[in-house]
Amino acid sequence: MYEFESGPVIPDAVLSEWIHIMLPFKIWCLESNLGGGKTHLVRQFGRMIGFEHEVSSPTFSIVNQYSCKPNPFGFETIYHADLYRLNSLEEAHDSGLMEYLFANSLIIIEWPELIRSYLQHEKYAWIQISPVGIDSRKYTLNLIS
């Protein structure tokens, strides 16, 4: 387990370290309350990795795809899913999410609690984001394999 606390901007050194730690994991799950900083964290990963377009929340599209500029992590394409609007495993399956989960590309998932049972035989990184004060958050990373 890895933990750190940060204000609104996570230091590049910490982001880079976490990305290196999570490289073997193709599924990154982000858990927090509504407005807890999940999409903000994806934006910071995108800045570090080199997404070619600005990150937007995929709440209505379910999955966004980002192409990456050449980067030291070797990522070319990353998928970003938001499962907030889904109510069942059947809806997750019908949305096409499973195709992204089992592709050989990185997928970052907001609100992953719904599909946790699908992940039981997969390696994944689980990041919990908790508020600490007004402008600070605690980030806890667990690697599940």
N, C-alpha and C positions, 0 to 999 in steps of 0.2 A: 504494500500500500504506500502511495506517495501522496503527500499533502503540501499545500501552500496556501497562503492568504495573499490577496491582491486587491488593489483598488480597481478602477475602471480599465486601466491599461495593464495587461499582464506583461512583464518584462520579456523581451525577445529571448534572453538566455533560458528562461523557464519554459517558454513555448517550444523552443528548439529541443531542449532536453526531453520534454514530454513526447514530442513527435518522434524523436529517436527511440524512446522507450516503447512507444506504441506501434512502431513500424511493422513488426511481425503480425499485428492484429489488423484484419481488414474490416472489422466492424467496431466503430467507436460509438458508444451510447452516452447520451447526456441526460442526466436526471436533475430536475429542480422544479420549484414551484413556477406558476405562471408569472412571467416577467422576471424570472430568476437569473437570466444571463446566458441561456443556451445559445441563442442565435448570435449574441455578442461574442461568445467564445468561438463559434464557427467563423465569424468575420475575422477574428484575430488569427485563427489557424490559416484562413484563406490568405491573409496578408503575408504570413510567414511562408506559406507554401507557394504562393504566387498564382492565385486564382486570376483568370483573365477578366472576370466580371465581378462586380460588387455582389456580395452575399445578400440575398433577400430570404425572408422566411417562406418555406414551402408549405405553409399551413393549408392553402387551398389547392395547390397542385400536388401535394403529398411528397413529391420528389423533385428536386432541382439537380441539374447536372452542371458541373464546373470543369472547364478545361484549365489546365495549369501551364504556366510558363515553365521553362526549364528550371528545375530546383534541385537542391542537394539531397532531397529525400526520394527522388525518382518517381514522383506522382505525375501522371499525365491527365487522368480524369478522376474526379471525385463526385460521389453522389451525396446529397444532403436531404434527408427525409424528416418530416414532421408528422407524427402520428396522432397529434392532439385531437383531430376531428374523427378519428376512427374509434368505433365502439366495440369491435369484436375481432377475433382472429380471422374470421371469415372475411370481414371487410379488408383486413390487412392483406390477406391472400388475393382477394379480388382486385385490389389496387395495383397489383403487379409488383409489390414490394419484394416478394420472395426472389424474383429474378435478380434484383439488385443485391440482395443479401448473399446470394450464392454465386454471384459473378466474381471474378478475380480482381475487383476494383475496391477501393476504399469507399465505405458508406458511413456517414456520420448521421446518427439517428437521435432526434429530439423526441421526447415522450416514449421511450422504448419499453416501458413497463408492460405494455399490452402484448408484446411479442417475446417476452423473456423466455417463455417455454420453448419457442422455436430455436432459441440460442443455446439450449442445454448441451448440444454436441459440437458447438463451435467455440473457437477462441475469440474473445472479444475484450475490449477495454470499456470499463464502466466508470464514468466521471460523474460524481455527485457534486452539485453546486449548492452551497448553503449561504444565506446572508449572514454577515458579521458586521453589525453596525449599519450605518447609513450608506456609505459608498464602498464597502468592502465585502468580499466574498471569500469563502473557504472552498477550495477545490480539492476533492479527494479522488484519487485514481486507483482503481482496482483492476488488475489484469486477471481474467478468468480463462483458464485453459483446461 
